[in-house]
Amino acid sequence: MILRDHLALVRTRLANERTLLSYIRSTLYLLLGGIALLKLEGFGDLRLVGFLALVISFVSILIGVYRYVTLRKSMTKYYRPPSVPLSD
């Protein structure tokens, strides 16, 4: 593998990690927003939106982790060092 290909794989791995962190950040925002909406008094209609935000946050983290693991597994075959035959 030449250097250009190796650097492209490293960039892809870092982009994958950055995307996972973005999913985590979005999940935390949805979670905090859902909890805040559930704690509001006197706004019965917003409780439904709060529950919806909690459900979407749970689904979002599942999708993010699934995509991260899937791409990570597909890239492992490129990251394995080539087998070096043992010399006698």
C-alpha positions in Angstrom: 0.0 0.0 0.0 1.4 3.3 -1.0 1.5 6.4 1.3 -1.4 8.1 -0.5 -3.7 5.1 0.1 -2.6 4.8 3.7 -3.3 8.5 4.4 -6.7 8.2 2.7 -7.6 5.3 5.0 -6.5 7.4 8.0 -8.7 10.3 6.9 -11.6 8.0 6.4 -11.2 6.6 9.9 -11.0 10.1 11.5 -14.0 11.2 9.5 -15.9 8.1 10.8 -15.0 9.0 14.4 -16.0 12.6 13.9 -19.3 11.5 12.5 -19.9 9.3 15.6 -19.1 12.3 17.8 -21.6 14.3 15.9 -24.3 11.7 16.4 -23.5 11.7 20.1 -23.7 15.5 20.3 -27.1 15.5 18.5 -28.3 12.7 20.8 -27.4 14.7 23.9 -29.1 17.8 22.6 -32.3 15.9 21.9 -32.1 14.2 25.2 -31.7 17.5 27.1 -34.4 19.1 25.1 -36.8 16.2 25.7 -36.2 16.2 29.4 -36.7 20.0 29.5 -40.0 19.8 27.6 -41.2 17.0 30.0 -40.4 19.2 33.0 -42.5 22.2 31.8 -45.6 22.7 33.8 -48.9 23.7 32.2 -47.9 22.7 28.6 -49.6 19.4 28.1 -49.1 19.5 24.3 -45.3 19.8 24.7 -45.1 16.6 26.7 -45.7 14.7 23.5 -42.9 16.6 21.8 -40.7 15.8 24.8 -41.4 12.1 24.5 -40.8 12.3 20.8 -37.4 14.0 21.3 -36.4 11.2 23.8 -37.4 8.5 21.3 -35.5 10.2 18.4 -32.4 10.6 20.6 -32.4 6.9 21.4 -32.8 6.0 17.7 -30.1 8.5 16.7 -27.5 7.0 19.0 -28.4 3.5 17.7 -28.0 4.6 14.1 -24.7 6.4 14.8 -23.1 3.5 16.6 -24.4 1.1 13.9 -22.8 3.2 11.1 -19.6 3.6 13.0 -19.2 -0.1 13.7 -20.2 -1.1 10.1 -17.6 1.2 8.5 -15.0 0.2 11.1 -15.4 -3.5 10.3 -15.3 -2.9 6.6 -12.0 -0.9 6.9 -10.2 -3.5 9.1 -9.2 -5.5 6.1 -7.3 -2.5 4.8 -5.6 -1.8 8.1 -4.2 -5.3 8.7 -0.5 -5.3 8.0 0.6 -7.6 5.3 1.8 -11.0 6.5 5.5 -11.1 6.3 6.9 -14.6 5.6 9.4 -15.8 8.2 12.8 -16.3 6.9 14.7 -19.5 7.9 
